[in-house]
């Protein structure tokens, strides 16, 4: 049974990866000819990844606090998770601001 599951995963992976939709990959930076466009794409990618992750970690911290059950360590762990998620959001906002400053200087 232990060998069947990895083998099945490999078969499914190869079946999906050889599909024609996955055969042709396009360049995500194709229309970009200037550094400002590349910065926009990079910043958009960071927002696309970072903001949902921050929300997930805030919710995870809240779950940790709610399920602490009087355990001080778990309560501290939940608070620190929420704190770090908010710090991550602040860094995302600061990065967007730096991106706008760099773009205004390069134009």
Residue, then its C-alpha position, 0 to 999 in steps of 0.5 A: x500500500x505504501x508503494x501504491x500511493x506514490x506510484x499513483x501520484x507519479x502517474x497522475x503527475x505525468x498524465x497532467x504534465x503532458x497535457x497540451x495546456x501545460x506544454x506551452x508556457x507564456x512569458x509573464x513579463x512579455x509586454x514589459x519593455x521597461x523596468x517600471x513595468x517589471x517593478x509593477x509585475x513584481x509588486x503585484x505578485x507580492x501582493x497576490x501572495x502576501x496579502x492572503x497569507x497575512x489574512x490566513x496567519x491572522x486567522x491562525x493566530x486567532x484560532x490559537x488564542x481561542x483554543x488556548x484554554x488558559x494556557x499562557x504559552x499558547x496565548x502568547x504564541x497566538x498573539x505573536x502570530x497575529x503581530x508578525x502577520x500585521x508586520x508583514x502587511x506593513x512591510x507589503x504597504x511599505x514595499x508598495x510605497x517604495x515601488x511608487x517612489x522608484x517609479x516616479x524617480x525613473x520617469 
